[in-house]
Amino acid sequence: MPPRAERRRAAALAAAALLVGACAAPPPAPAPAPPPAPVDSVILLPAQDGRGTAVTLAQDGRSAVVDRPYAGARTGPAGPQGFQSSAAEVQAKFGAALAAQPPRPASFLLYFVEGRDSLTEASRAVVDRVFAEIAARPAPDIVVIGHTDSVGSQASNDALSLQRAESIRRELIRRGIGAENVIASGRGERELLVPTGDNVAEPRNRRVEIIVR
């Protein structure tokens, strides 16, 4: 066979081999499926003070309102969907995380004799509960806020509310609470617990609120 013809024959065989190899190659792997969309969910726990609370879960312009203890909502293809959980289910799923959280703030109200910084007899009994709550916390942070009723001028009530808060702060320190851990302030008659007109002697407004965190 002439050399040129032999070269053509070799080139044709090589081309045929490449074509066969291309036909025998496996098809390309399919593209990986996109990861599932993340699912957000919320479960409403009971408020410590028993008051009603609510939370809204929003997704793509749609929302679901959760307003009952142990009710929940989660995101999904059709938007947020509500569901009902229970105390047992929450404990089983989230018990370890809940136990690792710091205790919730606790709030106490102490009431005062009109025009003075002396506690009423009933409120004296609450003081021991306050100290029990403080003792249960490894690093307590305490806020004492004094209030008055609407009897008297605003300036005198500002001074009296702070005087009440400071008297409780001194008592806490006297019982061994570090002074740096207790902050006292007075709000006068600005935040009446029971709304009244001016110069109304309302016992529930003459108070100190103690918040232990």
ZAMARGU-4260 file (C-alpha; in steps of 0.2 Angstrom, whole numbers, plus 5000, padded with zeros to 4 digits):
<rodrens>
0) 5000/5000/5000 | 5007/5017/4996 | 5013/5027/5011 | 5000/5041/5008 | 4986/5028/5007
5) 4992/5020/5023 | 4992/5037/5032 | 4974/5040/5027 | 4969/5023/5033 | 4978/5026/5050
10) 4969/5043/5052 | 4952/5035/5048 | 4955/5021/5061 | 4960/5034/5074 | 4944/5045/5070
15) 4933/5029/5071 | 4941/5025/5088 | 4938/5042/5095 | 4920/5042/5089 | 4917/5025/5097
20) 4925/5031/5113 | 4914/5047/5113 | 4898/5036/5111 | 4903/5024/5125 | 4907/5039/5138
25) 4894/5039/5152 | 4881/5053/5152 | 4886/5068/5163 | 4880/5067/5181 | 4864/5076/5185
30) 4865/5093/5194 | 4863/5091/5213 | 4846/5095/5219 | 4845/5112/5228 | 4845/5111/5247
35) 4829/5112/5256 | 4823/5129/5261 | 4827/5132/5279 | 4812/5130/5291 | 4809/5143/5305
40) 4798/5139/5319 | 4792/5147/5335 | 4783/5140/5350 | 4775/5152/5362 | 4779/5148/5380
45) 4768/5154/5395 | 4773/5171/5402 | 4780/5170/5420 | 4767/5183/5426 | 4753/5175/5418
50) 4749/5189/5406 | 4745/5186/5388 | 4758/5187/5375 | 4759/5185/5356 | 4772/5183/5342
55) 4770/5185/5323 | 4780/5173/5311 | 4781/5182/5293 | 4787/5174/5277 | 4786/5181/5259
60) 4772/5193/5264 | 4762/5181/5273 | 4761/5179/5292 | 4754/5168/5306 | 4750/5175/5324
65) 4754/5164/5339 | 4745/5170/5354 | 4741/5154/5365 | 4754/5145/5377 | 4762/5131/5368
70) 4755/5136/5351 | 4767/5137/5337 | 4770/5141/5318 | 4783/5136/5306 | 4788/5142/5288
75) 4784/5131/5273 | 4781/5131/5254 | 4763/5138/5257 | 4768/5151/5270 | 4768/5150/5289
80) 4757/5136/5296 | 4751/5135/5314 | 4752/5120/5325 | 4749/5115/5343 | 4763/5109/5354
85) 4763/5104/5373 | 4773/5107/5388 | 4779/5089/5387 | 4785/5091/5369 | 4794/5107/5373
90) 4803/5099/5387 | 4808/5084/5377 | 4815/5094/5362 | 4821/5110/5371 | 4823/5105/5389
95) 4842/5105/5389 | 4843/5123/5381 | 4830/5130/5392 | 4839/5123/5408 | 4855/5132/5402
100) 4847/5149/5401 | 4848/5161/5415 | 4833/5162/5426 | 4819/5175/5420 | 4818/5191/5429
105) 4807/5191/5444 | 4797/5207/5449 | 4790/5211/5467 | 4779/5226/5472 | 4781/5233/5490
110) 4768/5246/5496 | 4771/5261/5507 | 4762/5271/5520 | 4755/5287/5513 | 4768/5301/5512
115) 4782/5291/5520 | 4795/5278/5515 | 4789/5265/5528 | 4782/5249/5521 | 4765/5243/5525
120) 4764/5228/5536 | 4758/5216/5522 | 4773/5222/5511 | 4786/5218/5525 | 4782/5200/5523
125) 4786/5201/5505 | 4804/5206/5509 | 4809/5188/5513 | 4803/5182/5496 | 4814/5195/5488
130) 4829/5189/5497 | 4825/5171/5493 | 4824/5175/5475 | 4841/5185/5476 | 4849/5171/5485
135) 4844/5158/5471 | 4854/5168/5458 | 4873/5167/5457 | 4876/5185/5451 | 4860/5195/5454
140) 4857/5212/5446 | 4844/5222/5456 | 4834/5237/5450 | 4823/5246/5463 | 4810/5259/5456
145) 4800/5270/5468 | 4783/5277/5464 | 4770/5288/5472 | 4752/5292/5471 | 4746/5309/5464
150) 4744/5318/5481 | 4756/5333/5482 | 4767/5342/5469 | 4777/5333/5455 | 4793/5339/5463
155) 4789/5332/5480 | 4783/5316/5473 | 4799/5314/5463 | 4809/5316/5479 | 4798/5304/5489
160) 4799/5290/5476 | 4818/5291/5476 | 4818/5291/5495 | 4807/5275/5495 | 4818/5267/5482
165) 4834/5272/5492 | 4827/5265/5508 | 4824/5248/5500 | 4841/5249/5492 | 4849/5252/5509
170) 4840/5237/5517 | 4846/5226/5503 | 4864/5231/5506 | 4862/5230/5525 | 4857/5212/5522
175) 4872/5208/5512 | 4869/5212/5494 | 4883/5221/5486 | 4880/5240/5483 | 4887/5238/5465
180) 4873/5226/5462 | 4858/5237/5466 | 4852/5252/5457 | 4838/5264/5464 | 4828/5277/5454
185) 4812/5286/5457 | 4798/5289/5445 | 4787/5300/5455 | 4768/5300/5450 | 4773/5297/5431
190) 4769/5279/5430 | 4753/5276/5441 | 4748/5258/5443 | 4730/5263/5445 | 4726/5278/5434
195) 4718/5292/5445 | 4715/5311/5444 | 4727/5323/5453 | 4728/5323/5472 | 4720/5306/5474
200) 4727/5295/5488 | 4728/5278/5480 | 4737/5265/5490 | 4742/5254/5475 | 4752/5268/5468
205) 4763/5271/5483 | 4775/5257/5479 | 4792/5251/5475 | 4795/5239/5461 | 4810/5227/5464
210) 4816/5218/5448 | 4829/5204/5451 | 4838/5198/5436
</rodrens>
